[in-house]
Amino acid sequence: MSADDVKLVVAVLGLRQAYDAKDPVAMKNAFQVVYPYLADRWAGQDPENKEQARKMAEAESRSIFGDAGFQASARVKISQLVTRYIEAARLVWYFYPPAQRFLPAAYCPDFLTAAFLTIFMSSSLHVCPHCGKMFFPVKTNVNYCCPAHREAHRIARWRAAKKELEQGKSVRYMGIQKKYQKEKGGTA
């Protein structure tokens, strides 16, 4: 598996966790890593085309992530991307001697297919939303590789929500829907 493949697997896992947690900061960070891989699908096989498409996609993802229609379209494209990687997997049935019974399993022809399949079949592997490092949590409710990253990411989410509120947008932060109202006449 190449370094690019590892980067993609980590980003897709991070994106899945961000959507599950409804964390807009982590979604944006992971999406910016995944988006250039979506451009590969449209660039064809020409290496020069792929590199140019990736650079354009990277810049585009930074500027248009906030567009809700674009986000919906991107979710579909990301689903298609992941489906492309796991479509080679096959469901098989095998005999497991220690248990003396037949069990279902997934056959993966390569490591990349196995990595993507593992992402969606297991919840034991996590990606830290702050640093992007993969880790196995010691408890089921641990989402960060260390407490310092948990606090740094909490502050980043708070700052992003505050910025959205100041721009007059409706924001969902920590489960609370808020609408910023500018001061009129000197009092709030």
Residue, then its C-alpha position, 0 to 999 in steps of 0.5 A: m500500500s502506498a503512502d497516498d493509499v494510507k493517506l486516503v484510508v485515514a481521511v475516509l475513516g476520519l470523514r466517516q467519524a466526523y459525519d457520525a459526530k456531526d463535527p464540521v471542523a473534522m469534516k472539512n479537514a478530512f474532506q479536503v484530503v479526500y476531495p483530490y482523490l475524487a478528481d482522479r476519477w475524472a482525470g483519466q489515466d494520464p499522470e499529468n492530468k491527474e496531478q493537475a486535477r488534484k491541485m485544482a480539486e484541492a484549491e476548489s475544496r477549500s473555497i466551496f466546502g461551505d456550499a450545502g449543495f456541494q456537500a451533498s454532491a460530495r457525499v455521493k461521490i465519496s460513497q462512489l469512491v469507497t464503493r469502487y475500492i470495496e467492490a472487489a471484496r467477496l462474501v465467502w463461507y469457510f469452515y473454522p476448525p477451532a469452533q467446528r463450524f462454518l462462518p461467513a467472511a470477506y475475501c479481499p484480493d488486496f490490502l487496500t480493499a481489506a483496509f476500506l472494508t475494515i473501516f466500515m466493518s469495525s469501529s475499533l480503529h479511530v482517527c484523531p480529528h485533530c492530528g489525523k493519526m490512527f489509533f486504537p482507543v482504550k475505551t469506547n468513548v475515546n475519540y482523540c489520541c490524547p487529551a491535549h488534542r481533544e481540548a485543541h479540537r474543542i477550541a477549534r470547533w468553538r472558534a469555527a462556530k463563533k466565526e459562523l455566528e458572527q457571519g450571521k449564519s445559523v450554527r449547530y454547536m454542541g447539540i444546540q442550534k443558535k442564530y446570531q443576532k447583531e446588536k441593535g441600539g447598543t444592547a443585546 
